[in-house]
Amino acid sequence: MISEFDKPFKRSRFVYIKEYSKLIGKESLGDIIPLWVADMDFKTPQVILDALQDLGAHGIFGYYVPNPSVLESIAKWILERQNWEISTKWIRLTPTVMYTVVSAIRALTKEGDPVLVFQPVYSHFADVIHENHRKMVVSELRLQNGRYEMDFEDLEKKIREENVKTILFCSPHNPGGRVWTKDELLKLAAIVEKFGIRVISDEIHADFVYSGHRHIPFCTLSEYTKENSIICFAPTKSFNLAAIQGAGCIIPNPALRTAVKNCGYQNGVYGPSIAGAVAMEAAYRSGGPWFNALLKYLDQNIQLVEKELSGTPLHVMHPEGTYLLWIDCRELPIPSGKSLQSFFIEKAHVWLSEGSEFGKGGEGFVRMNIATSRSTLQEALLRIKSAVHSSK
Ligand SMILES: Cc1ncc(COP(=O)(O)O)c(C=O)c1O
């Protein structure tokens, strides 16, 4: 059966493709299939388009204060999807998750202070820590039976050595696709409590969890984590709304909440755009059925990639969540000095993310975004296999 996700879209009407072209140093993208940046090639659901069209028809875009129904829609979604009952008072709306992360880092630390991350991880974590003149401390994830695990011994060592009081955590994990288990999270929760650490938990991928796994919000692990964590969320990955900008954080502790709010005010930023808030409410109130269908489609895309790449030197880390596949290419013979990204662009005309951008442990891997139509993915896989074959 043909699904709405099967329809390939040309996105060149907007500046996006131009940006791609600039990056690859060519006049145009040509036939390159871009599977790198973490957004989707799918149209946002009709319920959101209708809400945005209503907003457009209203035609007044003056200052906007999110009304209580936006906050209620978030609480409803979090309860239904994550089984976590929150008070709407705990929510602060923001333009983007990375804006929220920066506000949280500034609220919790001062210049020179350490912030610990588990690498490899979303590359902008390193950027915002460095650009805000904090010291990045890395605990490298351990590859264990083909998936990443936190190395708790190393974590404790780094915490002691660097006197870490803040952790920036990615849950579920980009790029490894881990949905951390309750056991793992409880271990982390015990360590953060033991050392009096506060956690900024980026849970932007929380909705993308495949069968057999469950996302557990970091705040829900203990009374300590409830009082000492900042949960960052957004509907922008789930409903493909990144450029509209609407995100937020959930902070049960009132003093922390005020500190994060004040950092926003310091920067003259007060919240999401009106379109971001309108889209968010429509998504959380009525987007559930669309999202469930999307998740099934993505799951089939993952199965397709795993089937097509099995028996090749490319080893896919089976994802428990997210639409990003982390692929081990260390057995692929490529000329020395050449990046994996340029190998795949030149030989396969497929654009993937270079693993080393994700920090320690990322070398030799690529990240592939599979949130695209099946036909686009099939074409990309054909090309990748043929490039791999000819590299032998
Ligand atoms: C873990 C993680 N956090 C944050 C972001 C970016 O979110 P935003 O555009 O809301 O800043 C991404 C995007 O890929 C991500 O993967």
PDBQT file of the ligand as one rigid body, heavy atoms in Angstrom, charges set to zero:
ROOT
HETATM    1  C1  LIG A 401      20.145  15.878  20.263  1.00  0.00    +0.000 C 
HETATM    2  C2  LIG A 401      19.749  17.108  19.510  1.00  0.00    +0.000 A 
HETATM    3  N1  LIG A 401      19.527  18.256  20.190  1.00  0.00    +0.000 NA
HETATM    4  C3  LIG A 401      19.161  19.382  19.574  1.00  0.00    +0.000 A 
HETATM    5  C4  LIG A 401      19.005  19.414  18.199  1.00  0.00    +0.000 A 
HETATM    6  C5  LIG A 401      18.646  20.703  17.538  1.00  0.00    +0.000 C 
HETATM    7  O1  LIG A 401      17.426  21.169  18.021  1.00  0.00    +0.000 OA
HETATM    8  P1  LIG A 401      17.000  22.671  17.774  1.00  0.00    +0.000 P 
HETATM    9  O2  LIG A 401      16.968  22.871  16.300  1.00  0.00    +0.000 OA
HETATM   10  O3  LIG A 401      15.648  22.762  18.418  1.00  0.00    +0.000 OA
HETATM   11  O4  LIG A 401      18.014  23.511  18.448  1.00  0.00    +0.000 OA
HETATM   12  C6  LIG A 401      19.240  18.261  17.449  1.00  0.00    +0.000 A 
HETATM   13  C7  LIG A 401      19.119  18.290  15.988  1.00  0.00    +0.000 C 
HETATM   14  O5  LIG A 401      19.576  17.437  15.293  1.00  0.00    +0.000 OA
HETATM   15  C8  LIG A 401      19.599  17.080  18.129  1.00  0.00    +0.000 A 
HETATM   16  O6  LIG A 401      19.814  15.925  17.472  1.00  0.00    +0.000 OA
ENDROOT
TORSDOF 0
